Amino acid sequence: MAAKDRKDRAGNSVLIKLNQAGTFTETCLATEVVLGVADAGRVKRFLDARGDTGVVLSELATVGYRRLTRRSTT
């Protein structure tokens, strides 16, 4: 779960279905976002390719996670 403060982020496992490359990439990026180590440019390129950049950044902003939002819109 993404949250504003790192201490409030949650996740203790990741299940990856390796026969779907998009799923693997998406899972890796989501994990990096939750851990706070995501490269904003890489995440934005992935979301742009999927066509849902605005939706995802909006959802992150609603939970107070703005680090990616600020960096990826420049």
C-alpha positions in Angstrom: 0.0 0.0 0.0 1.4 3.4 -0.9 1.3 6.1 1.8 2.8 9.4 2.4 5.2 8.3 5.2 7.5 5.3 4.6 6.6 3.9 8.1 2.9 3.7 7.0 3.6 1.7 3.8 2.8 -1.9 3.9 3.8 -5.1 2.0 5.3 -8.3 3.1 5.2 -10.3 0.0 4.9 -10.1 -3.8 3.4 -12.8 -6.0 4.7 -12.6 -9.6 3.3 -14.5 -12.5 6.4 -14.7 -14.6 4.7 -15.8 -17.9 3.4 -12.2 -18.4 6.1 -9.7 -18.9 3.8 -6.7 -18.3 2.7 -8.1 -15.0 6.3 -8.6 -13.9 7.3 -5.1 -14.9 4.2 -3.6 -13.2 4.8 -5.6 -10.0 8.4 -4.5 -9.9 7.5 -0.9 -10.4 4.7 -1.0 -7.8 7.0 -2.6 -5.3 9.6 0.2 -5.9 6.9 2.8 -5.5 5.8 1.4 -2.2 9.4 1.1 -0.9 10.1 4.7 -2.0 12.9 3.7 -4.4 11.1 4.1 -7.7 12.7 6.0 -10.6 9.9 8.5 -11.4 10.9 8.7 -15.1 10.7 5.0 -15.5 7.4 4.7 -13.8 6.0 7.6 -15.9 7.2 6.0 -19.1 5.5 2.7 -18.1 2.2 4.5 -17.2 2.3 6.6 -20.3 2.6 3.4 -22.4 -0.4 2.0 -20.6 -2.3 5.2 -21.0 -3.2 5.7 -17.3 -0.6 8.1 -16.0 -3.2 10.6 -14.8 -5.3 8.1 -13.0 -2.4 6.5 -11.1 -0.9 9.8 -10.1 -4.3 11.0 -9.0 -4.8 7.9 -6.8 -1.3 8.3 -5.3 -2.0 11.9 -4.5 -5.3 11.0 -2.7 -3.3 8.9 -0.2 -0.8 11.7 0.2 2.0 10.1 -1.8 3.4 13.1 -3.7 7.0 12.2 -4.2 6.4 10.4 -7.5 3.7 13.0 -8.5 6.1 15.9 -8.3 9.0 14.2 -10.0 7.2 12.6 -12.9 5.2 15.7 -14.0 8.2 17.8 -14.7 
